[in-house]
Each structure stands twice: as structure tokens, then as C-alpha cells.
Amino acid sequence: MLTTEKETSMGNDDPLGSLRERFNLSKSAVARAYGTDARGIARIEQRFEQGTIKLDTVRDFIEAMGGELKIVAQFTGEEIDITPPAQDREP
């Protein structure tokens, strides 16, 4: 299933911030689940926007909001899930 532009439109100038706001989550609320403070969440959102963020950080951010990160490669008429397996994390 291809995702339509309308389904993905969340304010591409700050995709993680827009996603967080879409679910009515404050930086503080996500920070508590992530294990940082609101400034840490702002830095993560900024690094995502700049393209200088690690995949594990994005996965952890999405999971702190209650979601699951999936990565899909799209080709003409085909989508392939290329989500890497989650690494074991220390408690």
C-alpha cells in the first residue's frame, strides 16, 4: 500500500515535532518516556530536521510516543519493509 501525500503531510519543516504535536504530546511528556528533558527532545527534533540523527535515536523517540518505527523502500508498484531489527538495550 502506497502512502498518499495527504497521509504523510505533517509539516515537513519539523517532522518529529509535527508528529509529536499530532498526537497532542508535549516535549516534556515525550522527554519523561524517553529519559531526558524537554531540551533534549528539542535537540533530537533539530538533529532529525538537519539529517544528522541516528536511526536508533529516531526509533527510541517514536517508541517514547507509543509508536513503532518501520522503514519501507518504495519502488514502482512495490513496497519492501527494510526495518532493521531492534538491538537489545540495557535496562
C-alpha positions, -999 to +999 in steps of 0.1 A: +000+000+000+015+033-010+011+062+014-006+093-001+008+128+002-022+137+023-015+109+048+021+120+053+017+157+054+026+168+089+046+200+083+078+187+068+098+216+082+098+198+116+086+162+110+092+148+145+078+179+162+048+178+140+043+141+147+046+147+184+020+176+182-003+155+160-007+132+190-010+161+214+022+152+232+043+179+248+081+178+247+080+172+285+057+142+282+079+126+255+110+135+275+097+116+305+092+085+284+125+089+266+145+096+297+157+131+290+143+166+294+124+189+271+156+205+258+168+170+249+137+164+228+142+198+211+177+188+202+165+154+188+139+172+167+165+196+154+190+168+146+163+150+127+155+181+107+192+186+099+196+150+088+223+143+115+204+118+136+210+081+142+183+056+134+183+042+169+175+077+182+146+080+158+133+045+169+136+054+206+118+087+200+089+070+182+087+044+208+086+070+236+055+084+219+039+049+219+047+041+182+068+017+163+093+028+136+090+010+102+112+017+072+098+010+038+116+012+004+092+021-023+096+010-059+072+012-088+043-009-077+061-025-048+070-017-011+096-036+008+099-034+046+136-028+054+131-021+091+163-032+109+158-054+139+158-036+172+190-042+192+189-054+227+190-024+250+204-023+285+178-016+312 
